[in-house]
Amino acid sequence: MNLLTLKELSSPATPLSTLTKWAREGKLTGAFKIGKKWVITDEDFESFIKKEREANNSPLSTNVQQSSKKVGQDEF
């Protein structure tokens, strides 16, 4: 088990500010503060990434409702 700071985990795809916000909101499960720094175990972070990937990797047809009518056009 390795403890990683959010700064160590930050990247252009997930900046430190986003990781910190998620930790404060409880979305980044497993993150906790030691002193003034947020930390998370490498296992908890990998689990979080896996859950996010699965949640966002569903087929489009289940996430988007298709409409037969065009938006903004009235029927006459």
PyMOL Python script that loads the backbone (N, CA, C, O; Angstrom):
from pymol import cmd

cmd.read_pdbstr("""\
ATOM      1  N   MET A   1       0.849  -1.180   0.000  1.00  0.00           N
ATOM      2  CA  MET A   1       0.000   0.000   0.000  1.00  0.00           C
ATOM      3  C   MET A   1       0.891   1.238   0.000  1.00  0.00           C
ATOM      4  O   MET A   1       1.709   1.438   0.897  1.00  0.00           O
ATOM      5  N   ASN A   2       0.711   2.057  -1.022  1.00  0.00           N
ATOM      6  CA  ASN A   2       1.440   3.315  -1.119  1.00  0.00           C
ATOM      7  C   ASN A   2       0.463   4.470  -1.009  1.00  0.00           C
ATOM      8  O   ASN A   2      -0.608   4.446  -1.615  1.00  0.00           O
ATOM      9  N   LEU A   3       0.831   5.480  -0.238  1.00  0.00           N
ATOM     10  CA  LEU A   3       0.040   6.696  -0.167  1.00  0.00           C
ATOM     11  C   LEU A   3       0.543   7.666  -1.216  1.00  0.00           C
ATOM     12  O   LEU A   3       1.743   7.922  -1.315  1.00  0.00           O
ATOM     13  N   LEU A   4      -0.384   8.208  -2.001  1.00  0.00           N
ATOM     14  CA  LEU A   4      -0.039   9.168  -3.031  1.00  0.00           C
ATOM     15  C   LEU A   4      -0.768  10.476  -2.751  1.00  0.00           C
ATOM     16  O   LEU A   4      -1.927  10.467  -2.338  1.00  0.00           O
ATOM     17  N   THR A   5      -0.096  11.594  -2.974  1.00  0.00           N
ATOM     18  CA  THR A   5      -0.767  12.878  -2.841  1.00  0.00           C
ATOM     19  C   THR A   5      -1.528  13.163  -4.127  1.00  0.00           C
ATOM     20  O   THR A   5      -1.218  12.614  -5.184  1.00  0.00           O
ATOM     21  N   LEU A   6      -2.523  14.025  -4.023  1.00  0.00           N
ATOM     22  CA  LEU A   6      -3.288  14.380  -5.215  1.00  0.00           C
ATOM     23  C   LEU A   6      -2.404  15.102  -6.230  1.00  0.00           C
ATOM     24  O   LEU A   6      -2.628  15.007  -7.437  1.00  0.00           O
ATOM     25  N   LYS A   7      -1.409  15.816  -5.737  1.00  0.00           N
ATOM     26  CA  LYS A   7      -0.476  16.498  -6.645  1.00  0.00           C
ATOM     27  C   LYS A   7       0.285  15.479  -7.489  1.00  0.00           C
ATOM     28  O   LYS A   7       0.528  15.705  -8.674  1.00  0.00           O
ATOM     29  N   GLU A   8       0.661  14.352  -6.869  1.00  0.00           N
ATOM     30  CA  GLU A   8       1.359  13.300  -7.609  1.00  0.00           C
ATOM     31  C   GLU A   8       0.457  12.655  -8.662  1.00  0.00           C
ATOM     32  O   GLU A   8       0.941  12.184  -9.692  1.00  0.00           O
ATOM     33  N   LEU A   9      -0.836  12.634  -8.407  1.00  0.00           N
ATOM     34  CA  LEU A   9      -1.786  12.000  -9.315  1.00  0.00           C
ATOM     35  C   LEU A   9      -2.310  12.934 -10.399  1.00  0.00           C
ATOM     36  O   LEU A   9      -2.902  12.484 -11.380  1.00  0.00           O
ATOM     37  N   SER A  10      -2.092  14.226 -10.220  1.00  0.00           N
ATOM     38  CA  SER A  10      -2.651  15.190 -11.170  1.00  0.00           C
ATOM     39  C   SER A  10      -1.974  15.070 -12.534  1.00  0.00           C
ATOM     40  O   SER A  10      -0.816  14.668 -12.650  1.00  0.00           O
ATOM     41  N   SER A  11      -2.736  15.432 -13.549  1.00  0.00           N
ATOM     42  CA  SER A  11      -2.265  15.392 -14.932  1.00  0.00           C
ATOM     43  C   SER A  11      -3.062  16.424 -15.720  1.00  0.00           C
ATOM     44  O   SER A  11      -4.000  17.014 -15.184  1.00  0.00           O
ATOM     45  N   PRO A  12      -2.707  16.651 -16.977  1.00  0.00           N
ATOM     46  CA  PRO A  12      -3.521  17.585 -17.777  1.00  0.00           C
ATOM     47  C   PRO A  12      -4.987  17.133 -17.888  1.00  0.00           C
ATOM     48  O   PRO A  12      -5.886  17.971 -17.970  1.00  0.00           O
ATOM     49  N   ALA A  13      -5.227  15.838 -17.892  1.00  0.00           N
ATOM     50  CA  ALA A  13      -6.602  15.330 -17.989  1.00  0.00           C
ATOM     51  C   ALA A  13      -7.370  15.530 -16.686  1.00  0.00           C
ATOM     52  O   ALA A  13      -8.573  15.788 -16.707  1.00  0.00           O
ATOM     53  N   THR A  14      -6.680  15.411 -15.552  1.00  0.00           N
ATOM     54  CA  THR A  14      -7.296  15.615 -14.236  1.00  0.00           C
ATOM     55  C   THR A  14      -6.391  16.516 -13.408  1.00  0.00           C
ATOM     56  O   THR A  14      -5.526  16.034 -12.676  1.00  0.00           O
ATOM     57  N   PRO A  15      -6.591  17.821 -13.524  1.00  0.00           N
ATOM     58  CA  PRO A  15      -5.744  18.749 -12.772  1.00  0.00           C
ATOM     59  C   PRO A  15      -5.942  18.643 -11.256  1.00  0.00           C
ATOM     60  O   PRO A  15      -6.949  18.116 -10.784  1.00  0.00           O
ATOM     61  N   LEU A  16      -4.987  19.142 -10.523  1.00  0.00           N
ATOM     62  CA  LEU A  16      -5.019  19.099  -9.060  1.00  0.00           C
ATOM     63  C   LEU A  16      -6.307  19.715  -8.517  1.00  0.00           C
ATOM     64  O   LEU A  16      -6.879  19.194  -7.560  1.00  0.00           O
ATOM     65  N   SER A  17      -6.764  20.803  -9.103  1.00  0.00           N
ATOM     66  CA  SER A  17      -7.989  21.463  -8.613  1.00  0.00           C
ATOM     67  C   SER A  17      -9.201  20.540  -8.725  1.00  0.00           C
ATOM     68  O   SER A  17     -10.054  20.533  -7.837  1.00  0.00           O
ATOM     69  N   THR A  18      -9.287  19.764  -9.800  1.00  0.00           N
ATOM     70  CA  THR A  18     -10.403  18.832  -9.980  1.00  0.00           C
ATOM     71  C   THR A  18     -10.320  17.694  -8.970  1.00  0.00           C
ATOM     72  O   THR A  18     -11.324  17.331  -8.357  1.00  0.00           O
ATOM     73  N   LEU A  19      -9.129  17.131  -8.797  1.00  0.00           N
ATOM     74  CA  LEU A  19      -8.961  16.049  -7.821  1.00  0.00           C
ATOM     75  C   LEU A  19      -9.297  16.525  -6.410  1.00  0.00           C
ATOM     76  O   LEU A  19      -9.929  15.799  -5.643  1.00  0.00           O
ATOM     77  N   THR A  20      -8.874  17.748  -6.066  1.00  0.00           N
ATOM     78  CA  THR A  20      -9.151  18.303  -4.746  1.00  0.00           C
ATOM     79  C   THR A  20     -10.654  18.499  -4.556  1.00  0.00           C
ATOM     80  O   THR A  20     -11.192  18.190  -3.493  1.00  0.00           O
ATOM     81  N   LYS A  21     -11.327  19.008  -5.575  1.00  0.00           N
ATOM     82  CA  LYS A  21     -12.774  19.202  -5.505  1.00  0.00           C
ATOM     83  C   LYS A  21     -13.480  17.867  -5.295  1.00  0.00           C
ATOM     84  O   LYS A  21     -14.365  17.755  -4.447  1.00  0.00           O
ATOM     85  N   TRP A  22     -13.089  16.859  -6.065  1.00  0.00           N
ATOM     86  CA  TRP A  22     -13.695  15.538  -5.914  1.00  0.00           C
ATOM     87  C   TRP A  22     -13.463  14.971  -4.516  1.00  0.00           C
ATOM     88  O   TRP A  22     -14.359  14.352  -3.941  1.00  0.00           O
ATOM     89  N   ALA A  23     -12.260  15.179  -3.963  1.00  0.00           N
ATOM     90  CA  ALA A  23     -11.955  14.683  -2.615  1.00  0.00           C
ATOM     91  C   ALA A  23     -12.835  15.379  -1.581  1.00  0.00           C
ATOM     92  O   ALA A  23     -13.392  14.725  -0.700  1.00  0.00           O
ATOM     93  N   ARG A  24     -12.965  16.704  -1.685  1.00  0.00           N
ATOM     94  CA  ARG A  24     -13.804  17.464  -0.740  1.00  0.00           C
ATOM     95  C   ARG A  24     -15.259  17.023  -0.824  1.00  0.00           C
ATOM     96  O   ARG A  24     -15.935  16.923   0.199  1.00  0.00           O
ATOM     97  N   GLU A  25     -15.751  16.755  -2.046  1.00  0.00           N
ATOM     98  CA  GLU A  25     -17.152  16.374  -2.251  1.00  0.00           C
ATOM     99  C   GLU A  25     -17.420  14.904  -1.923  1.00  0.00           C
ATOM    100  O   GLU A  25     -18.576  14.483  -1.869  1.00  0.00           O
ATOM    101  N   GLY A  26     -16.363  14.127  -1.704  1.00  0.00           N
ATOM    102  CA  GLY A  26     -16.530  12.709  -1.400  1.00  0.00           C
ATOM    103  C   GLY A  26     -16.621  11.827  -2.634  1.00  0.00           C
ATOM    104  O   GLY A  26     -16.829  10.620  -2.512  1.00  0.00           O
ATOM    105  N   LYS A  27     -16.469  12.404  -3.817  1.00  0.00           N
ATOM    106  CA  LYS A  27     -16.533  11.618  -5.047  1.00  0.00           C
ATOM    107  C   LYS A  27     -15.287  10.746  -5.198  1.00  0.00           C
ATOM    108  O   LYS A  27     -15.370   9.627  -5.704  1.00  0.00           O
ATOM    109  N   LEU A  28     -14.144  11.251  -4.767  1.00  0.00           N
ATOM    110  CA  LEU A  28     -12.880  10.514  -4.846  1.00  0.00           C
ATOM    111  C   LEU A  28     -12.789   9.637  -3.599  1.00  0.00           C
ATOM    112  O   LEU A  28     -12.124   9.977  -2.620  1.00  0.00           O
ATOM    113  N   THR A  29     -13.477   8.502  -3.667  1.00  0.00           N
ATOM    114  CA  THR A  29     -13.597   7.638  -2.495  1.00  0.00           C
ATOM    115  C   THR A  29     -12.231   7.092  -2.085  1.00  0.00           C
ATOM    116  O   THR A  29     -11.435   6.652  -2.914  1.00  0.00           O
ATOM    117  N   GLY A  30     -11.995   7.137  -0.796  1.00  0.00           N
ATOM    118  CA  GLY A  30     -10.737   6.656  -0.254  1.00  0.00           C
ATOM    119  C   GLY A  30      -9.744   7.768   0.034  1.00  0.00           C
ATOM    120  O   GLY A  30      -8.743   7.539   0.713  1.00  0.00           O
ATOM    121  N   ALA A  31     -10.003   8.973  -0.471  1.00  0.00           N
ATOM    122  CA  ALA A  31      -9.092  10.097  -0.219  1.00  0.00           C
ATOM    123  C   ALA A  31      -9.340  10.655   1.182  1.00  0.00           C
ATOM    124  O   ALA A  31     -10.478  10.726   1.646  1.00  0.00           O
ATOM    125  N   PHE A  32      -8.265  11.044   1.835  1.00  0.00           N
ATOM    126  CA  PHE A  32      -8.376  11.636   3.163  1.00  0.00           C
ATOM    127  C   PHE A  32      -7.215  12.597   3.368  1.00  0.00           C
ATOM    128  O   PHE A  32      -6.238  12.576   2.619  1.00  0.00           O
ATOM    129  N   LYS A  33      -7.332  13.444   4.392  1.00  0.00           N
ATOM    130  CA  LYS A  33      -6.319  14.457   4.640  1.00  0.00           C
ATOM    131  C   LYS A  33      -5.347  13.984   5.723  1.00  0.00           C
ATOM    132  O   LYS A  33      -5.732  13.412   6.742  1.00  0.00           O
ATOM    133  N   ILE A  34      -4.098  14.247   5.456  1.00  0.00           N
ATOM    134  CA  ILE A  34      -3.057  14.127   6.477  1.00  0.00           C
ATOM    135  C   ILE A  34      -2.467  15.525   6.584  1.00  0.00           C
ATOM    136  O   ILE A  34      -1.776  16.001   5.684  1.00  0.00           O
ATOM    137  N   GLY A  35      -2.754  16.162   7.698  1.00  0.00           N
ATOM    138  CA  GLY A  35      -2.344  17.556   7.830  1.00  0.00           C
ATOM    139  C   GLY A  35      -3.102  18.406   6.828  1.00  0.00           C
ATOM    140  O   GLY A  35      -4.332  18.450   6.850  1.00  0.00           O
ATOM    141  N   LYS A  36      -2.369  19.085   5.944  1.00  0.00           N
ATOM    142  CA  LYS A  36      -2.995  19.938   4.939  1.00  0.00           C
ATOM    143  C   LYS A  36      -3.085  19.284   3.568  1.00  0.00           C
ATOM    144  O   LYS A  36      -3.611  19.881   2.629  1.00  0.00           O
ATOM    145  N   LYS A  37      -2.576  18.062   3.445  1.00  0.00           N
ATOM    146  CA  LYS A  37      -2.524  17.413   2.137  1.00  0.00           C
ATOM    147  C   LYS A  37      -3.535  16.291   2.020  1.00  0.00           C
ATOM    148  O   LYS A  37      -3.733  15.507   2.949  1.00  0.00           O
ATOM    149  N   TRP A  38      -4.172  16.228   0.856  1.00  0.00           N
ATOM    150  CA  TRP A  38      -5.051  15.115   0.532  1.00  0.00           C
ATOM    151  C   TRP A  38      -4.194  13.963   0.038  1.00  0.00           C
ATOM    152  O   TRP A  38      -3.276  14.165  -0.757  1.00  0.00           O
ATOM    153  N   VAL A  39      -4.487  12.755   0.505  1.00  0.00           N
ATOM    154  CA  VAL A  39      -3.777  11.557   0.063  1.00  0.00           C
ATOM    155  C   VAL A  39      -4.785  10.453  -0.233  1.00  0.00           C
ATOM    156  O   VAL A  39      -5.933  10.502   0.209  1.00  0.00           O
ATOM    157  N   ILE A  40      -4.337   9.468  -0.980  1.00  0.00           N
ATOM    158  CA  ILE A  40      -5.165   8.314  -1.315  1.00  0.00           C
ATOM    159  C   ILE A  40      -4.221   7.148  -1.562  1.00  0.00           C
ATOM    160  O   ILE A  40      -3.106   7.340  -2.046  1.00  0.00           O
ATOM    161  N   THR A  41      -4.661   5.946  -1.232  1.00  0.00           N
ATOM    162  CA  THR A  41      -3.820   4.782  -1.514  1.00  0.00           C
ATOM    163  C   THR A  41      -3.876   4.493  -3.012  1.00  0.00           C
ATOM    164  O   THR A  41      -4.856   4.821  -3.681  1.00  0.00           O
ATOM    165  N   ASP A  42      -2.827   3.883  -3.522  1.00  0.00           N
ATOM    166  CA  ASP A  42      -2.808   3.565  -4.947  1.00  0.00           C
ATOM    167  C   ASP A  42      -3.933   2.598  -5.303  1.00  0.00           C
ATOM    168  O   ASP A  42      -4.493   2.681  -6.396  1.00  0.00           O
ATOM    169  N   GLU A  43      -4.273   1.676  -4.390  1.00  0.00           N
ATOM    170  CA  GLU A  43      -5.365   0.737  -4.649  1.00  0.00           C
ATOM    171  C   GLU A  43      -6.713   1.455  -4.741  1.00  0.00           C
ATOM    172  O   GLU A  43      -7.518   1.161  -5.624  1.00  0.00           O
ATOM    173  N   ASP A  44      -6.955   2.405  -3.819  1.00  0.00           N
ATOM    174  CA  ASP A  44      -8.212   3.157  -3.845  1.00  0.00           C
ATOM    175  C   ASP A  44      -8.323   4.003  -5.107  1.00  0.00           C
ATOM    176  O   ASP A  44      -9.404   4.117  -5.686  1.00  0.00           O
ATOM    177  N   PHE A  45      -7.207   4.599  -5.538  1.00  0.00           N
ATOM    178  CA  PHE A  45      -7.244   5.426  -6.749  1.00  0.00           C
ATOM    179  C   PHE A  45      -7.517   4.560  -7.977  1.00  0.00           C
ATOM    180  O   PHE A  45      -8.300   4.944  -8.846  1.00  0.00           O
ATOM    181  N   GLU A  46      -6.875   3.394  -8.053  1.00  0.00           N
ATOM    182  CA  GLU A  46      -7.116   2.491  -9.179  1.00  0.00           C
ATOM    183  C   GLU A  46      -8.574   2.025  -9.196  1.00  0.00           C
ATOM    184  O   GLU A  46      -9.176   1.906 -10.262  1.00  0.00           O
ATOM    185  N   SER A  47      -9.136   1.763  -8.019  1.00  0.00           N
ATOM    186  CA  SER A  47     -10.538   1.368  -7.916  1.00  0.00           C
ATOM    187  C   SER A  47     -11.452   2.501  -8.381  1.00  0.00           C
ATOM    188  O   SER A  47     -12.430   2.255  -9.087  1.00  0.00           O
ATOM    189  N   PHE A  48     -11.142   3.731  -7.993  1.00  0.00           N
ATOM    190  CA  PHE A  48     -11.919   4.895  -8.417  1.00  0.00           C
ATOM    191  C   PHE A  48     -11.887   5.046  -9.935  1.00  0.00           C
ATOM    192  O   PHE A  48     -12.923   5.268 -10.562  1.00  0.00           O
ATOM    193  N   ILE A  49     -10.705   4.927 -10.521  1.00  0.00           N
ATOM    194  CA  ILE A  49     -10.557   5.052 -11.970  1.00  0.00           C
ATOM    195  C   ILE A  49     -11.347   3.955 -12.680  1.00  0.00           C
ATOM    196  O   ILE A  49     -12.008   4.214 -13.686  1.00  0.00           O
ATOM    197  N   LYS A  50     -11.280   2.745 -12.162  1.00  0.00           N
ATOM    198  CA  LYS A  50     -12.006   1.622 -12.774  1.00  0.00           C
ATOM    199  C   LYS A  50     -13.508   1.868 -12.737  1.00  0.00           C
ATOM    200  O   LYS A  50     -14.194   1.637 -13.733  1.00  0.00           O
ATOM    201  N   LYS A  51     -14.038   2.339 -11.592  1.00  0.00           N
ATOM    202  CA  LYS A  51     -15.471   2.623 -11.481  1.00  0.00           C
ATOM    203  C   LYS A  51     -15.883   3.741 -12.432  1.00  0.00           C
ATOM    204  O   LYS A  51     -16.933   3.651 -13.069  1.00  0.00           O
ATOM    205  N   GLU A  52     -15.081   4.783 -12.537  1.00  0.00           N
ATOM    206  CA  GLU A  52     -15.391   5.892 -13.441  1.00  0.00           C
ATOM    207  C   GLU A  52     -15.376   5.428 -14.892  1.00  0.00           C
ATOM    208  O   GLU A  52     -16.231   5.823 -15.684  1.00  0.00           O
ATOM    209  N   ARG A  53     -14.418   4.603 -15.232  1.00  0.00           N
ATOM    210  CA  ARG A  53     -14.321   4.093 -16.596  1.00  0.00           C
ATOM    211  C   ARG A  53     -15.558   3.268 -16.939  1.00  0.00           C
ATOM    212  O   ARG A  53     -16.128   3.416 -18.020  1.00  0.00           O
ATOM    213  N   GLU A  54     -15.973   2.397 -16.012  1.00  0.00           N
ATOM    214  CA  GLU A  54     -17.154   1.568 -16.251  1.00  0.00           C
ATOM    215  C   GLU A  54     -18.425   2.409 -16.336  1.00  0.00           C
ATOM    216  O   GLU A  54     -19.304   2.123 -17.149  1.00  0.00           O
ATOM    217  N   ALA A  55     -18.527   3.439 -15.507  1.00  0.00           N
ATOM    218  CA  ALA A  55     -19.717   4.293 -15.503  1.00  0.00           C
ATOM    219  C   ALA A  55     -19.824   5.110 -16.788  1.00  0.00           C
ATOM    220  O   ALA A  55     -20.931   5.396 -17.245  1.00  0.00           O
ATOM    221  N   ASN A  56     -18.703   5.482 -17.368  1.00  0.00           N
ATOM    222  CA  ASN A  56     -18.709   6.335 -18.556  1.00  0.00           C
ATOM    223  C   ASN A  56     -18.466   5.571 -19.843  1.00  0.00           C
ATOM    224  O   ASN A  56     -18.338   6.182 -20.904  1.00  0.00           O
ATOM    225  N   ASN A  57     -18.399   4.263 -19.777  1.00  0.00           N
ATOM    226  CA  ASN A  57     -18.080   3.463 -20.955  1.00  0.00           C
ATOM    227  C   ASN A  57     -19.283   2.673 -21.458  1.00  0.00           C
ATOM    228  O   ASN A  57     -19.130   1.647 -22.121  1.00  0.00           O
ATOM    229  N   SER A  58     -20.478   3.159 -21.136  1.00  0.00           N
ATOM    230  CA  SER A  58     -21.679   2.451 -21.584  1.00  0.00           C
ATOM    231  C   SER A  58     -22.031   2.875 -23.005  1.00  0.00           C
ATOM    232  O   SER A  58     -21.616   3.944 -23.454  1.00  0.00           O
ATOM    233  N   PRO A  59     -22.785   2.058 -23.705  1.00  0.00           N
ATOM    234  CA  PRO A  59     -23.157   2.384 -25.088  1.00  0.00           C
ATOM    235  C   PRO A  59     -23.973   3.669 -25.164  1.00  0.00           C
ATOM    236  O   PRO A  59     -24.738   3.983 -24.252  1.00  0.00           O
ATOM    237  N   LEU A  60     -23.805   4.398 -26.239  1.00  0.00           N
ATOM    238  CA  LEU A  60     -24.525   5.652 -26.423  1.00  0.00           C
ATOM    239  C   LEU A  60     -26.026   5.462 -26.405  1.00  0.00           C
ATOM    240  O   LEU A  60     -26.751   6.315 -25.892  1.00  0.00           O
ATOM    241  N   SER A  61     -26.495   4.382 -26.945  1.00  0.00           N
ATOM    242  CA  SER A  61     -27.939   4.184 -27.053  1.00  0.00           C
ATOM    243  C   SER A  61     -28.624   4.140 -25.689  1.00  0.00           C
ATOM    244  O   SER A  61     -29.820   4.421 -25.604  1.00  0.00           O
ATOM    245  N   THR A  62     -27.918   3.802 -24.640  1.00  0.00           N
ATOM    246  CA  THR A  62     -28.535   3.768 -23.314  1.00  0.00           C
ATOM    247  C   THR A  62     -28.456   5.120 -22.629  1.00  0.00           C
ATOM    248  O   THR A  62     -29.211   5.376 -21.691  1.00  0.00           O
ATOM    249  N   ASN A  63     -27.556   5.997 -23.075  1.00  0.00           N
ATOM    250  CA  ASN A  63     -27.382   7.294 -22.430  1.00  0.00           C
ATOM    251  C   ASN A  63     -28.131   8.424 -23.116  1.00  0.00           C
ATOM    252  O   ASN A  63     -28.453   9.424 -22.475  1.00  0.00           O
ATOM    253  N   VAL A  64     -28.412   8.288 -24.398  1.00  0.00           N
ATOM    254  CA  VAL A  64     -29.022   9.361 -25.167  1.00  0.00           C
ATOM    255  C   VAL A  64     -30.396   8.930 -25.646  1.00  0.00           C
ATOM    256  O   VAL A  64     -30.545   7.867 -26.249  1.00  0.00           O
ATOM    257  N   GLN A  65     -31.387   9.745 -25.381  1.00  0.00           N
ATOM    258  CA  GLN A  65     -32.720   9.448 -25.874  1.00  0.00           C
ATOM    259  C   GLN A  65     -32.854  10.039 -27.267  1.00  0.00           C
ATOM    260  O   GLN A  65     -32.595  11.225 -27.472  1.00  0.00           O
ATOM    261  N   GLN A  66     -33.249   9.231 -28.201  1.00  0.00           N
ATOM    262  CA  GLN A  66     -33.397   9.709 -29.560  1.00  0.00           C
ATOM    263  C   GLN A  66     -34.818  10.201 -29.754  1.00  0.00           C
ATOM    264  O   GLN A  66     -35.774   9.623 -29.235  1.00  0.00           O
ATOM    265  N   SER A  67     -34.935  11.275 -30.507  1.00  0.00           N
ATOM    266  CA  SER A  67     -36.222  11.875 -30.756  1.00  0.00           C
ATOM    267  C   SER A  67     -36.515  11.853 -32.241  1.00  0.00           C
ATOM    268  O   SER A  67     -35.623  12.050 -33.067  1.00  0.00           O
ATOM    269  N   SER A  68     -37.762  11.613 -32.570  1.00  0.00           N
ATOM    270  CA  SER A  68     -38.127  11.608 -33.982  1.00  0.00           C
ATOM    271  C   SER A  68     -38.409  13.020 -34.474  1.00  0.00           C
ATOM    272  O   SER A  68     -38.426  13.267 -35.680  1.00  0.00           O
ATOM    273  N   LYS A  69     -38.633  13.953 -33.543  1.00  0.00           N
ATOM    274  CA  LYS A  69     -38.888  15.340 -33.907  1.00  0.00           C
ATOM    275  C   LYS A  69     -37.617  16.157 -33.801  1.00  0.00           C
ATOM    276  O   LYS A  69     -36.806  15.941 -32.900  1.00  0.00           O
ATOM    277  N   LYS A  70     -37.444  17.080 -34.705  1.00  0.00           N
ATOM    278  CA  LYS A  70     -36.324  17.986 -34.621  1.00  0.00           C
ATOM    279  C   LYS A  70     -36.649  19.067 -33.608  1.00  0.00           C
ATOM    280  O   LYS A  70     -37.773  19.565 -33.565  1.00  0.00           O
ATOM    281  N   VAL A  71     -35.685  19.424 -32.807  1.00  0.00           N
ATOM    282  CA  VAL A  71     -35.886  20.425 -31.772  1.00  0.00           C
ATOM    283  C   VAL A  71     -36.068  21.795 -32.418  1.00  0.00           C
ATOM    284  O   VAL A  71     -35.345  22.151 -33.348  1.00  0.00           O
ATOM    285  N   GLY A  72     -37.023  22.549 -31.927  1.00  0.00           N
ATOM    286  CA  GLY A  72     -37.208  23.910 -32.378  1.00  0.00           C
ATOM    287  C   GLY A  72     -38.115  24.062 -33.582  1.00  0.00           C
ATOM    288  O   GLY A  72     -38.320  25.182 -34.049  1.00  0.00           O
ATOM    289  N   GLN A  73     -38.657  22.991 -34.095  1.00  0.00           N
ATOM    290  CA  GLN A  73     -39.561  23.087 -35.239  1.00  0.00           C
ATOM    291  C   GLN A  73     -40.969  22.721 -34.812  1.00  0.00           C
ATOM    292  O   GLN A  73     -41.191  21.733 -34.112  1.00  0.00           O
ATOM    293  N   ASP A  74     -41.913  23.538 -35.248  1.00  0.00           N
ATOM    294  CA  ASP A  74     -43.317  23.300 -34.922  1.00  0.00           C
ATOM    295  C   ASP A  74     -43.955  22.406 -35.979  1.00  0.00           C
ATOM    296  O   ASP A  74     -43.572  22.424 -37.149  1.00  0.00           O
ATOM    297  N   GLU A  75     -44.926  21.633 -35.541  1.00  0.00           N
ATOM    298  CA  GLU A  75     -45.692  20.830 -36.493  1.00  0.00           C
ATOM    299  C   GLU A  75     -46.881  21.653 -36.969  1.00  0.00           C
ATOM    300  O   GLU A  75     -47.498  22.364 -36.177  1.00  0.00           O
ATOM    301  N   PHE A  76     -47.206  21.565 -38.248  1.00  0.00           N
ATOM    302  CA  PHE A  76     -48.341  22.290 -38.798  1.00  0.00           C
ATOM    303  C   PHE A  76     -49.387  21.345 -39.255  1.00  0.00           C
ATOM    304  O   PHE A  76     -50.430  21.770 -39.753  1.00  0.00           O
TER     305      PHE A  76
END
""", "prot")
cmd.dss("prot")
cmd.show_as("cartoon", "prot")
cmd.util.cbc("prot")
cmd.orient("prot")
